[in-house]
Each structure stands twice: as structure tokens, then as C-alpha cells.
Amino acid sequence: MQDTALIARVGRLASQRTKPYVLLLKPRVMSLVVFTAAVGLVIAPQRPPLALAMLAVALIALGAGAAGALNMWWDADIDIRMRRTRARPVPMGQVSGRAAMFLGLSLSILSVIALTVATNVLAGALLAFTIFFYAVIYTIWLKRRTPQNIVIGGAAGALPPMIGWAAATGDVTLASLSLFALILFWTPPHFWSLALFMRDDYDRAGVPMLTVTHGRAATRRHILGYTFALALIAPLPLFTGIGGPIYALATLSLNLAFLRGAVRIARRDEHAAETDRYSVERGYFRLSLWYLFIHFAALMADAGFGLSGEFPQIPGA
């Protein structure tokens, strides 16, 4: 009985000590990376053995976590000023900045080398570029300098399905690029809708989000513009051989709902938005959280049921 209690206590202590390091890897963000990378790998025309596929997705997730740790190391000074981020491990003092940097660099090297050896050079190179882009181009360079931080920086979050595809096939095609484009154009309206009701956070932190530099009215117009562009981009997988009728139904219904939400946001009076605590903007943001998941789940369903490639193909796709 005493042994059981001791084991339980040791387990609790170990969990308390390791939890901050797990949080450094941004597990919520990593879950989306894992899913989109896995879909990119599964729907590719050549599929590796299951064990190798699982290893590749795990290594991509590890690389994404490494980038998250480097982001938390660099952004600790602004994270502590924002309600949304001030409970992160570094500003809370649970992990030192040096430890976060060391963890991020170590896992970056490990994940890139391991993915290269396990799959191919292209997949490893794309993972290395993703980590570099997120940690250096976005976090260190763009985030504090330009309201285009999310527009350009979104490329880092758009690369995982391309890495998964490359891990399976060893190449980049129009099909994998269509997945990249889908996430790239989804990213700005997703984050800008969050910024509409979290503007004070970015003000305090001095982050030049569009709501801070151009105001909420301009941000609303940008959300509408990017949502229209996204509605044009989203059907591309149908014409590159990876989408089928399930994806067609999903993208039609989701983009109609997304457009409706963007139009409502664009027409919103700021006083009315403040009065109802940005309910429309929050609803759009919640929908955006499901948007990518449903699109990628539909692609996987089409592949699983053998329904992909039912639409006319782009020449050379």
C-alpha cells in the first residue's frame, strides 16, 4: 500500500516537473500540425509502411514543438504582458529562457536529422525551413515589425501537409501546394478575428497587429477580402486529384458559412460589437477553428473511400 502511494507521489512530481516543458512545445498548436501533416501523408499517391508513417508524423510534430519552444523563448517579454499568453512557462518562471532555447534548438536538430534519415532529404529540408521560418522570419523578424506578420508568417503553419506529402513521395506537387495555399489564406482571417476582440492584449505588448496599426474597421475589411480569396483557393484540391465529393460538400458549406460571417463582421458597427462583447467575431473565430479540421478530414474521407479525383484535373497536377 505504501509502495503504491510512493509510486503515485513520484508520478505526480514527475508530471509537475515535465508539464512546463510539454507546454513549451505548444501542444494545442502541435495537434493541428500533426493532423494536417498526417493527412498530407495519408492522401499522397505513395504511402510508406504504417510504422514509418507514424514515425514521420511524430518527427514533424517534434519539429513543430521545437519551433514553439523557440518562439516562447524569444517572446517571453511580450507574453507576460498579454492575458492570452502570460501563463506560459517562461513568463511564469517555470522554465528559464535559456532552457527553452536549448530545448528548441536540440529538438530542431534531432527532428530534422531523424526525418531526413527516416524518409528523405526533401522532407527533412522542408521541416528545417519550417522551423527556421517560424522561429526566425516570423517570431524574431516579422512579428514585432509589421502588421503583415500573420500574412507572411502563416507560411510556417501551412507547410506541415507539404512535409507529410514529401515524406511519402519525395516531391512537391500542385496537390501538396493546394494544401499549403488553403492554410496560408486561412491564417490571416483566423488570427485577425481573434485580434478584433483581443486588441488590448496586442496594444499592451506593442505587437503591430493589424487592429493596432490600422484599427478595427480596416481589419474587418481585410477579413472580408481574405475570406473571399480563401473561398476561391479552397476548391483547388478538387482539381489536383486529392479531393472528391465529400470535400466538395465540405468546402461549399464551410466557405458559404465563412463568407456569411465575414460579411457580418465587415458590416458591424464598433459600438454594437463592444456592446455584445464581439459575439459575431467570436463566432467567426470558433468556426475558423473547425474550418481546417473539417476540410482535411474530408480529404482523408475521400481518400479512404476511394472517391478522390472525381473532378476534372488541372493539367500536370
N, C-alpha and C positions, 0 to 999 in steps of 0.2 A: 504493500500500500504506500509506504514511504518512497519506494523506488518510483512508483507511478507519479506521485506528486512531484518528485525531484525532476523527472523527465519532463513533466508538463511545465514546470517553472523554467527549466533550461530552454524549452521550446519557446516560451513567451519572451524570455530575454533575448534569444536569438532573433525572434521576429521583430522585436522593438529596435534592435540594432541594425537589422538589414533593411527594414522598411524604408528609411530615408533614402537609401541607395537605390532601391527599386523605384521610388518616386522620382529620383533624378532622371530616370530613363523615360519619363512621361508615358506611363503605361496606357493611359486613355488614348493618346495620340498614336502610340505604337499599335493599338488594336486595329485602327483603321489602316495603318501601313501594312500590317500582317494580312488583313483581309484583301486589300487591293492587290498586293503582291501575289498572294495565293491565287486569286482569280486570274491575274495575268499569266501565271504559270500553268494553271489547270486548263485554260481555254486555248493555249498555244497548240499549234498543229503537231508538234512533237512533245511528248510528255516523258520526263525521266521517271525512274522507279520511285515508288511511294516514299521509301526511306530517304532517298536523295532529295526529293521534292520537299519533304518536311524539314530536312536539314537546311536547304536553301532558304526557305521562308523564315526559319528561325534565325539564320545569319543576317538576313535582310532586316529583321526586327531588331537584332542586336546592333546593327549599324545605325538604325533609326534612333534607338535608345542612346547610343553614343553621341549622336548629334544633339539630342535633347539635353544630355548632361553638360555638353559644351555650351549650349545655349543658357542653361541655368547658371553656369559659372560666370559667363560674361555679363549676364543681365541681372545679377544679384542686386545691384544698386538701384535699378528701377523696379524690380519685382517687389521690393519691400515697400514701395510707395503705392502699389496697386492692390485694391481689395481682392481682385481675382487671383493674384499671384503671391501675396505676401506670406502665405502659409507654406510656401515651397521650402524644401530642406535647407538651402543655403541661407536665405534671409532669416529663417527661423533659428539658425545656428546649429542645426542638427548635423550638418556636413560642412566642412570648410571649403572655401572656394578652390583651394589647391587640390583637395581630394576630388572635387567634382571635375576639375580639369584633367587630373591624372586618369580618373575613371573613363572620361570621354575619349581621351587620346588612346588609352590602352585598348578599349573595346573597338574603337575605329580601326586600328591596325589589325587586331585579331579578326574582326568580321570581314574586312576586305580581303585579307590573305586567305582566310578559310574559304570564302565564297569563290575566289579565283581558283583555288586548288580543287574544290568540290565540283564546280561547274565549268566555268570558262572565263577567259580574260575579260571579255566584254561585260559580263555581269559584274565582275569584281570592279572594273573601271567605272561602271555606272554607279555602283554603290559608293565608291570613293568620291566621285563627283557630287553625289547627292549630299554626303556628309559635309564636304567642303563648301558646297553651295549654301547649305542651311547654316552652318556654323560661322563661315567667314563672309560670304557675299550677303546673306540676309541678316544674320544676327549682328555681326561686327560692323558691316558697312552700311546696308540699306536701312535697317530698322530705325536708326536714330537720325537719319539724314533726309529722308524723302517720303512723301505720302504715297509714293509708288512702291513702298516696301512690300506690301502684300501682293501687289500685281506681279512684280518680278520675283519676289521671294517664294511665291506659290509654286514655282517650278520644282523646288525641292520636294514638296509634298506630292507632286504629280509624277515623279519618277518611279516610285516603287512598282507599279504594274509593269512598267517597261523593264525593270530589273528582273522581275519574275519571268516575263516573256523571254528575255535574253538568257536567263539561267536554263530555260527549257530548250531554246532553239539556237542560241549563239548569235542571234541577229536582231536588228531593229527593222520593223516593217511599218507600213501605213496603219496596220491594225493596232500595233502597240502605241504608235503615235496618236491614234484617235483616243486611246485611254488616257494618255498624257494630257491631251487637249481638253478632255472632259473635266479632269480635276483642276487643270490650270485656270479655266474660265469659271469654274465653280467657286474657287477660293476667294476672289475679291468680294462678291456679294455676300458670301457666308460670313466673312470677318467684318465687313462694313455694317451689316445688320447688327452684329454684336456691338460694334463701336457706337452705334446710334444710342443705345441705352447704357453703355459703359463709358461714355465720353469723359466723364470726370476722372476716371482712372488714368486715361491717356494724358489728360491735362496735367495731373499731378506728377506723372512720371516724365513728362516732357517728350513723349513719343509722338512724332509728327503724323499721327493717323489722319486720314482724310477729314474726319469730323473735326479735328483740331485745327488743321491748316486751312480748310475751305468751308467749314461749317456743315451743319446737318442737312440743310437744303440741297447743297451741291452733292453731298454723299447720297442722298435719296435719288437724285438724277443718275448718278453713277451706278447705283444698284440696278436701276431700271435698264440702263444701257447694257450692262454686263449680263443681266438676266436674258435680254433679247439675244445677245451674242451666244450665250450658253444654249439657248433653245435651238439655235442653228447648228451648233457644234455637237450637241448630244446625240443626234441621229447618225453621226458618222460611222460608228461601229456596225450599223446595219449594212453599210455598203463596203465594208472591208472584210467581210466573211466571218465575223465573230458574233454578230447579232442576229437574232431571229424574232419570231412573232411575240415571244414573251417580253423581250427587250423593247420591241416596238410599242407594245401596250404600256409598258412601264414608263418609257421616256415620253410618250404622248401625254399620259395623265399627269406625270410629275411636272413636266415643263408647263403645262397649262396652269397647274396649281401655283407653280413658282412665278409665272408671269402675272397671274392674278394678284399674288401677294406683293410683287414688285410695283405694280401699278397702284395698289392701295398705299404702299409706302411713299411713292412719289407724290401722291395727291394729299398726303397728310399735312394738316396744319400742326405746327410745332406745339402750340398751346394745347391742342387736343391730345397730342401724343403724350405730353407731360401729364395731363390730367388723368389719362387711363393707364399711366405707367408703361407706356410703349408696348401695349398689348399686341398690336399688329406686327411691330418689329420683332418682338419676342416670338410670335407665332411663325413668322418667316424664318427666323433663326432655327427654331426647333425643326421646321420642315427641312431646312438645309442639312441638318444632321442626318436625316433619313435619306436624303436625295442620293448621295453617293452609294450608300449601302444597298438601296433597292436597285439602282442601275447595275451595280456589279453583281448582285445576287441574281438578277435577271439574265445577265450574260452567262453566269455559271449554270443556270437552269436550262437555257437554250443549248449549251454545250452538252449538259448531262442527258437531255432528251434527244440529242441529235438534230436540233432544229436550227442550228447556226447556218448562215449562208443562204437563207431563203430569199434574200433581196438582191437586186442587180448589183454587181460588183464594180467598184472603181477600177479601171484598167490598171494592172500592175499591182493591185492590192494583195 
